[in-house]
Amino acid sequence: MPNWFYAANGQQQGPFGDAQLRDLISNGTVRSDTLVWTEGMAGWQKAMEVPGLMPAGGPPPMMPMGGPPPMMGGGMAGTASGYALGLNMGIWDFTWRTLAFIFGSIFIIPFPWLLVWYVKWLASCVQVPGRPNLSFTGSALTIAAWFFGLIAVAIVFGVLAYMTELNWLNHVIGVAYIVLYWLFLRWFVANLASNGQPLGLSFSGSFWAFLGWAILAVVSLITIIGWAWVYSATMRWICRNIQGTRRAVVFNGSGWGYLWRVVLASLAASFIIPIPWVYRWLLRWQLSETALVPRG
């Protein structure tokens, strides 16, 4: 039996079997101008353009099962380097949630719970080809243990540095922050799900490599513009170390692409009001440069 997908409000819906699709057509949910797709089609097409799909013809053509390609113009796009990720984020929803996260985090203790709440919403906004209804299932208790542990480490080494005047002890706090970021990355990837089912992903990048990229990022600030190339290379390394996918995850963004966008975004953000639009624009570009490609 083939699996069918259709587009509604810029998002893919499905999969549906033949009978389910027929019901959707009969009740008007899928109309003649609705974009549909199933394995074997070159791309999304209007239902009326698929031979035998609409009531005037016979049953839908039988094709093998599989995941849909990205919807052109609906938040996801096919590229020469694979099928890109997309973003469906309402600007006002983003604004109030971000403000609630920032101001709530000032009180420190609620931070782990606010972070999980915010990440769950962000994950639900990301569109992945063939993986509908992306979600995040991580528990706030996990990040709480790491977060409050980091605070304890910062207090202990901060006091030791003050009492002994050994300033190098302050660098331990910086390394502790990097450890937390690395743990968060592994935790985030491992807790991604689609349609309520865990994706079974993992992040295999080592801490020492992550530390190396972090140090290189700091050093690159000396060059004023070199950070953009370091950041794009770091993103490629992160994507390359995501395991458990049928297709490889690659990042195609360039340092130049980061540089001019961040400069433009910084200028626009100086007017304060455009900040939400600017942030969404940058995030959409970054996701559009992240693609799923056949392995090998």
Protein Blocks (a to p, Z undefined) as FASTA:
>chain_A
ZZddddeehiacddddfklmmmmmmnomacfklccddehiabdcdfklpghkammlccdd
dddeddddddehiopacdfkbccddddddfklmmmmmmmmmmmmmnommmmmmmmmmmmm
mmmmpccehiahiacfbdfklmmmmmmmmmmmmmmmmmmmmmnopaklmmmmmmmmmmmm
mmmmmmmmmmgceehiaehiacfbdfklmmmmmmmmmmmmmnommmmmmmmmmmmmmmmm
pghiabdcddfbdfklmmmmmmmmmmmmmnommmmmmmmmmmmmmmmmpccddeZZ
